[in-house]
Amino acid sequence: MSHKRMPKRKAAIAVGGVAALGAAALLLPHANASQGTNQASDGTGTAKTLKATQASGLAAQLQKALGAAFAGSYFDSGKQQLVVNVVNGDSNTIAQVEKAGAVARQVKNSTSSLKAAAGTLKTKATIPGTSWAVDPRTDKVLVTADSTVTGAKWNRLQSTVQSLGSGMATLKKSAGTFKTFVSGGDAIFSQTQQGGVRCSLGFNVTASDGSPAFLTAGHCGVAAKDWSDSQNGQPIATVDQAKFPGNDFSLVKYNDKTTQTSSTVNAGNGQTVQITQAADATVGETVFRMGSTTGLHNGQVTGLDATVNFASETVPGGTDTVNGLIQTNVCAEAGDSGGSLFTQDGGAVGLTSGGSGDCTSGGETFFQPVTAALQATGATLGNGGNGGNGGNGGNGGNAGNGAGGQSGSANPSASAGDQSGSAAPSASAGDQSGSANPSASAGDQSGAGGDQIGGSADPSASATDQPGGGSDQSGAGSANDGSSLTSTR
């Protein structure tokens, strides 16, 4: 989402300026349209047609009701039905699921056993360039290694996965590199001793003390304290809370306490989507991501409670681990960090954190759950109205009440992506502050390495994400395209 200065001190949150045509065609006919309410169940035991946000809420209810028998859930987008995994399910358990309006599916692995597998991976295979998340569709932990995991590191990871058993986890290689994506939404900017940074505003919120504020990625808030809505403009907002690594969210308060905010996402082409509630992600649901680098893109949630091991931006050879993330197949690139992940019917789901690949070749992108960020900061969506009900966090955690009427399971240690720099909507992974050619591939650069500041980038220029000792890119340049697990700053 983005921040725009408007007459009478009104600030409207919108995301990005240019939308990808595929996502726009799917989303825009429904933007700001009234949303009807589908009944989850009529008591007949027939699986009902649901919206993704309704499925999330129903899953949270069934998780609480079924206890240890609940083994995750996912949204069947084709049939628009909620599928609930159950272990050791007797006829009464199956009947309870079906009466609620969901489809019951018998599986082998319990939530506790999947969590134990993730714990083993954490202990034995916390390697930069790796991630793992529970995939309820396969009833396994999906482990991913990026292109930097080779040799002894790959052997160690492979051995650990094999030790869990073939029925517990799967391992795949990603062609890209995990990194954080600094940029996104309508861009926000800051200047540091290492150069300019650009991130994306995620969602406007009201802080617990009543101050107008917004959420963005945690690595953005760690990288810089003061933020502007123009590249060389005066600061308009100051970081109040920033969590990264471990978590990846920041609460940034507007300096002008009279600033008025709205909860809309700018979907491009003059269209907006009204954000009405915070919602936890459901595996299988379609989600939309808006970012200042690549515009509007859509895809599906592929995993929950993901752990991502980024190569450290501050400690050479170290690891920045973030937990509780939403894993998707939505593309993102540097400059998209902090931007909003949302549903077609106005659910605020996540803040862009990081991933691999780009919007040409695809890849994985991870998001900080909004419900967790709201709960941890005490903020509420928009101007302080009820944030709505969060749904099932999908990680088997406590479905406690979050801030602003947020409920559901959400891990407050989740991490979202840092985004800095200004880039063209179709630019490939790169934090770019200034004008970039749509086909340019630029990398996330923070710390001693800089975002691309100013100038017009050559179409073939590829700048890599450099959190350490890389140099600022002030114009056209050629570097590694950063096909590793990195942030989106």
N, C-alpha and C positions, 0 to 999 in steps of 0.2 A: 504494500500500500504506500501511498505517498502523501507528503504534506505539501499543501499549497497555501501561500499567503493570499488572503482574500480581504475585500473591503470589510470595515468594521471589526477587524481583528478576528475574522472567522477563519478557522483552519479546517480544511476538508481533507480527509485521508483518502487517497486514491492510489492505485498501483499502476506504474508504468504508463507509457504513452502509446505504444504500438503493440497490437495483439497478433499472435500467430493465427492464421486463417482457420486452421483446423479446429483449434480450441474455441475460437470466437464463434464459429458456426454452431458448435455444440452448446455453448454457454449463452451467447448473447440473446437469442430469441426468448430466453427465460429470465434475463436480467431484470431485477426489480419487479418481476411479475408476482402477483399474489400466489401464495403457496397454500394449497388445500391440505387438509389433514386426513391421512389414511388411517383407518382403524386397524390396529395391530392384530386383533383377533376378535371373532364373534362368538367364541366359546365352543365352536364346533370341532376344533382340533385341526382345521384346515390352515396350511401355511398361507400367510397373507402377503399381498404386494406392499412393499414398504419403500420409503425413501431411505437413503443411507443414514441420515441423522436419526430417523425413527429406529432403524436397525441397531444403531449404536446404543440408544437408550434401552431398547428391549434386551440387548445382550447384557447390559449392566444389571438389569433386573434379574435375569436368569442366572447370572454369575453368583449373585447374592443368594438366590433361592436354592440353587443346586449344590453349592459348597464345593467339596472336593470332586464331585462328579463332573463339574464344569471343566472342560479342557480346551477352552478357546472358542472362537467363533469367527465367521467371515460372511461377507455380503456377496451373494450370487447376483451380480449385476445384470446378467441376462434374464433371469427370472424375477429379479428384484425381491429376493427372499433372504432371510437370515438363516444361516446354517450354524447349528450349535453342536460342537464336539462334546461327547460325553464318554467317560470311562466307567466301566463296571455298571453301565446303566440298566436298571431293571425296568419292568414294564411301567411302573409308576413314574420313574424319571422320564422315560420317553414320552409318556402321556402328558406330563407337566410341560415339557418343551413344546409339544405339538398343540396343546390347548392354548398356549401363549401366542401361537401364530408363527412359530419357527419350525425349521426342519431339523430333526434330531439325527445325528450321525455318530455311530459307534467308532471309537478310535482306541489305539493301544496306549499311547503316551499321555500321562497326566500332566497337568500344569506344573506340579512339583518336580516331576522327572525332567521336564524340559528346562525348568529353571536350574536344576542341578547340572544339566549338561552345559548350560551357559556359564555356570560357575566354574566348571572344569576348564572351559575355554579361557575364562578370565585368568585363572591361576596358571595355566600351562602355555597359553598361546596369545598373550597380549603383545602383539607384534604390530609395529606401524604399518598401515596399509591393509589392515584386516577389519572385518566387521562380522557380526552375527545377529540374527533376529529370529524370533519364533514365527513360523509360517503355519497357521492353522489349517491351510488347505492341504498341506502335505503331512501335517502332524509331526513336523520335524523342526530342528533348528537349522536355518539356512546360513551357512558360513561362506563369506566372500573374501577373496584375496585379490588385491590389485596387482598391477604389473611390476611393482617394486619387490614383491614377496617372491624371492627366488632362492635357490641353493638350500643352505641349511635351514633358513627360515621357513621355506616351503615344506621341507621334509618334516620339520617340527610341527607345523600346523596340520599337515596331512596325517601324521601319526596320531596327533591328539584327536582329530575328528574320527579316525578309524577306531580309536580306543572306546569311543562312545557307542559304537555299534551302527550297522547300516540302517537300522530302523529308527535311529535317534537324530542323526544329522546328515546333511549333504554339504559338499564343498564344491565351489565353482570359482573360476578365474574371471576377473574383470579386465578388459583391455586397457582401461584407463587407470588413473591414479586418484586415490581419495584425497580431497583437499576441501578447504572451506571456501565458500564463494562470497567474496566481499563485493557487494553491489546489490541492487534489487529494488523493485517497486519504483515509486518516484524517489529519486535518489536523495540521500542526505550526505553531507560532506563535512570533513574535518581536516585540519592541518596538524601534522606532527613533525617532530624533528627529523623523522625519516622520510617525510614527504606527505602528499595528500592521500586521504583515505575516502572511500565512498561506500556507503552501505545503503540498504533499503529500509524504509519505514514499513513496519509490518501492520500493526493495527493501532488506532487511537484508543486510548484508555483513560480512565480517571484513577489517579493514585489514591491510596488509602486515606490521605489527608485532604482529598478533594481537589488536588492540583491536576490540571490537564497534562497529559503525558502520552507517550507512545511506547510500544514494544518493538524491539529489533533484536538482532542476534547478539549473543553475549560476547563473542570475540570482537564485535564492533565496539562495544562499550569498554572492553579491556584495552583496545587499541587507541582510543581517543575519548576525551571527556566532553568536549564542546562540539556541538553539531549545528550546521547551517543547512538551509534549504536551497542554497546556490553554491557553486564551486568556490568562489572567493568572497562570499557574503559574510556578514557578521553572524556570530552564533545566535541561534534562536532557542536552543534547548541544551540541557546539561544532564549527563548521566547521573542517575540516583542510585541504581543498583546494577551491577554487571556480574554475571556468573559464567566463567569459562576457564579451564575445562571442567569436566564433571557435569556441569549444566551448560546451556548455551542460550541465554536470554539476557536482555538488558531492559531496564525501565528507565526511560529518558523523559525528564520533565521539561515542559515549555517554560522558558524564562519569563514570559509575559503571562501572569496568572489569569488574565482576562481572555486568553485564547480560547475560542470555542471549537470543539472538535465534533466530527461526525464519523460514524462507522460505515463507510462505504468503500468499496474497492473500485478503482477506475480500471475497467476492463478494456479500455481502448475504444476508438471509434465513437466517442461520446457516450458510451454505455457505462453504467455503474451497477454494482451488485450491492444491495443493502446487507450488511452483516447484522444478524439478529441474535446470535447466540454463539457461545463457545461449544465446540463439539469434539469429543475424542474420535480418533480415526478408527475405521473398521476395515480390516483386510478385505480387498475386493472392490471397495467403493471407488467411484471416479472422483478425482479431486483436481482442482485448478491451482496453478501457481502463477503469480504475477511478479515480474522482475524488470528492473530498468534496463538490464542488458539484453534480455531475450524476449521480453514481452509476456504474452499469455500462452501458457502451455498446459496440457492436461494429461492425465494418466491414471494409474491405479495404485492404491496402497498395497504393498506386497509383504510387509512384515511390521511387527510391533515390538516394542521394548528392545529396539536395536542398540547394540554397543558398537561404537566406531572408534578405531584407534588411529588418530591422525598423527602424522609426523609432527613433533613439537615445533612451534614457531619461535620458541625462545630458548630451548635447551638442545644444543646439537646432539643428535642421536637419540633424543628423548621421545616420549609418546604423550600426546594429549588425548586422553580417553574421555569420551562422553557417553552417557547411558540414557536409556529410556526413549530413544528416538523413533520416529515414524520412518519406515523405509518405503520408497516408492520407485516407480519406473518413469516418473516425470523428469524431463531433462532440465538442467540448469547449468549456468556458466558463471565465471567470476563476475562479480558485480551484482549477482542476484541474491546474495546473502541477506538475511533479515526480512526478505519479502514475504508476502502472505500466501499461505496455502489455505484454500477454502473450498466449500462445496457449492453446488449449483443453487441450493436453496438457502444460502446465506449463513452457513456454519463456519466460524473461524476455527481452523484445525491446527495450523502449524506456522512456524517461522523457519525460513530456509536456512539450513546449517551448512552442509557440504555434501560432497559426493564425488563421483568419477564420471568421465565422459563429457559430452557436450550435446548441443541440440542438433548436431548433424549426425553423429554416430550413436547417440543415446547413452544410456548408463544408469547408475543408481544415484538417487538424491535422498538425503536424510533431512528430517525436520524436527525442530523442537516442538513438542505439543504445547498448544496455547493454554490448555487447561492447567498444565503444570506451572507455566509461567505466571498465570494469574493467581494461582493458589500461593505460590512462593512470594510474590511481590505484594499481594493484597489488593491488587488493582482490579477494576471492573471495566468491561468493554464500553467504548463510546463515552458518553457523557455521564456515566455512572448508573445507567439503567441496569436491570437484571440481565446478566449475561446469558441466561438460559441454562438448560441442563446439559452437562457433559455426558457423553455416553461411555461405553466400555473402553477402557484404556487398553484392553487386550493383553495385559501382562499379568493378570491374576492378582493385581495388587489391591490395596484397600480402596474401595469406592467411597471415599470420604467427601465431604462438602468442600468445594473450592470457593474462591472469592467470587462475589457477585452472582451467587446462585449457580456456581459451577459444581456439578457433581460428577462422579464417575472416577475411574481409575486413571491416574496420571502420575508419572514419575517426575518429581521436581528436579531430578538430577539430569534430565534430558538436555541435549545440547543442540543449539541451532547455529546457523552459519553466519559468518562475518562477511560483509560485503562492502567493498570500498571502490571508489572510482566510478566514472561515468562511461557507459558504453552503448553502442547502438543495439537496437532490439534483437538483431540476429547475430550479434557478435558471439564468438565462441569463447568459452571459459576465460574470462579475464576481467579483473577489476580495472575499469578504465574511467578516468575522470577527464572528460573532454569529448571530442568527436571521434568516433571510430568507424571504420568501414564495416558494413553489415556482415561481411564474411571473415572479418579478422578474428583470429583466435588469440585471446590475451589471457594471461594467467592471474590468479589471485596473488596479490603482492601486498605484504604488510610487514611491519617491523622495519628492519634496515632495508628490505627490498621495498620498492615503492609501487603504488598504483600508477597506471598510465595517466599522466596529467597533461591535459591540453594536447593540441596538435591533432592531425588526422592520420590514423594508422593505415599503413599499407594493407591491401586486401590479403596479402599472404603472410602478414606479420603474425607471429605467434609468440606471446609472452607468457612465461611460466609463473606459477604461483611461487613467490619467494618471500617467505616470512622472515628469513634470516638475512644473509648478507648480500642479497641481490640488489640491483640498482634500479632507480626509478626510470620509467619509460616516459619520456616527454614527447615523443613523436613516434614516427615509424621505427620499428625495430624488429629483429628476429631473434627468437629464443625458443627453448623447448616449450612444447604446448602443454606441458604439465599433465601427462597421462597417469597421474597417481592420485592417491586418496588425499585430498586437500580441502581446505575451507573455501568458501565462495567469496572471500573478501577481495 
